[in-house]
Amino acid sequence: MDTARRTPRTLAIVGAVVALAAGLAGCTNTVGMTAAPSANAAACASAQVRLPTTVDGTLPLRNTNAQSTAAWGDPTAALWHCGVAAPTVSDLPCFSLGSVDWIRDDRGAQIVYTTFGRSPAVQVVVDTAKTAGTQVLQDVGTAVSTLPTDGHRCLDPSDVDG
């Protein structure tokens, strides 16, 4: 009889330990990030719900711990921050992809892309060893295109008197 009473209790304890371990293991998959200054903007929330579940065909969306952020890939290949300061002038290369203008800041192993002409702005950081930046930008383009425009746009050299 003692054995019969111990078995359900033992199973319950083992089950609790397994559930706790699974819960803790799930936490380790969360990508630690910091929210941008305007991450609480309603436009960021609207864009956030339109983010793709994968980028570059194979990089899955992961959990993050900060508002208006996203991460893809394990290990992380691309990061998203909505609510960064909207640039108004830049000497960095600017290009259009679809209906979205982007500023490109090449930092060696990473490229930081910031929307130009959108407020709030989005910043996408791409690890160039793991994915192609322009593919990630195309994949998030639908979400970004929902952000309000602010009148700024990339200029072609022919647009500037020189």
N, C-alpha and C positions, 0 to 999 in steps of 0.2 A: 504494500500500500504506500509506503514511503516513496518508492520509485515512481508510482503513478502521480503523486502530488508534485514531485520534483520535476518531472518531465515538462508539464505545462509552464512551470515557473522558469525553468532553464530555457525553454523555447522563447518565452517572453523576453527574458534578459538578452539572449542572443539576437532576437529580432530587434530589440531596442538599440543594441550596439551596432548592428548592421545599418539600421536606419540613420543613426547618428553619424556613422562613417560616411554613408552616402550623402547625407546633408552637408557634411564638411567638405567632401570631395567636390560637390557642386559649387561651393563657394570659391574654390580655388580657380574655377574657370572664369570668374568675373574679372574683367579688365579694369584695373584701377585708373581712373581718369579724374580730371578736375573740370568743373563746369566753367564755361566762358562767362564773361561779365553780363551778357544779356541773354543767357540761356533760358531764362524764364519768359521770354517773349512768346506771345501766342503764335506768331509765324513759325517759330522754331518747333513748337509742338505739332503744328500742321505739317511741316516738312518731315518731322521725325516719324510720323505714322506711315509715311510713304516710302521709307527706306527699303531697299531690296533685302531679301533674306540671304542672298549671296552676291558677291561681286567677282568679276573676272572669271565667271563660270564655275569656280570651285571653292571660293573662300566664304565660309559660312559666317553669318552674323553672330556675334557673341554678346553676352551680358556685360554691361558696364555699371559703374557705381555712381555716375554723375548725370545730372539732368542735361538733356539735349546733346548727348554723346553717343557714339556707336563705334564698334570695332569689328573688323572682319579678319578671319584667318586664325589658325592656331599652329604655330605662333602668329602673333598679330602682324598683319601685312598692311592694313589700312585703318586709319583712325578718322573720326568725324567729330567736329565741334561746331555746333550752331550757336550763334550769339557772340562771335568775336567782333572786334571793332571793324566797321566797314571802311576800307581804304578809300581815299578820295584822289590821291596822287601816288604814283609809283614809277620808279625807273626800272622795275623788273619787267621781264617779258609778260605781255598780256595777250591772250588769245580767246577766241570764241569757240565753243563746242556746243553745237545745238543752239539753244536760245540762251545759254549761260556764258558769261565772260569770266575768265579765270586769270589770276596772276600766278606766275610760277616762280618759286624760290628754290633753286637747286642747292641742296645742302649736302652733297656727296651721296651718302647711302640713303638719304631721304630727300624727297621732294615735297615741299609744302605748297599746296594750291589753296588760294584764297579767292572767294568769289569777288567779282568787281561789278559794282552797279546793283548790288542787292543789300538790303538792310532789313533785318540783321544779316550779317555776313556769315558764311560757312568757311571753315578751314578743313581741308582733307590732307592728312599726312600719309604719304605712301612710302613703304620700304621698297626701294627699287630692286633689291635682290629677290623679292618674293612676288611682285606683281607689276603690271604695267599701269602707270598712273592714268593715262588717258582712258583706259578701259574702265577703271574704277570711276572716273569722272562721268563717263557715259552712263554707267550703271546707276549713279546717284542723281543724274541730271533731272529726272522727273520730279524728285523730291525738292531739289534746289530751285527748279523753275517755279515752284509755288511761292517762293519768298518774294516780297514786294521789291520792285525796282526803285532805284533812287535817282535815276537820271544820268548816272555815269556809265560810260561804256568804253571798251577798248578802242583805241584809235589806230588806224592804219597810218603808216608814215606819210602817205599822200594826203591824209586829213590835216596834217600839221604843216603850217607855213614854215619854211626854213630858209 
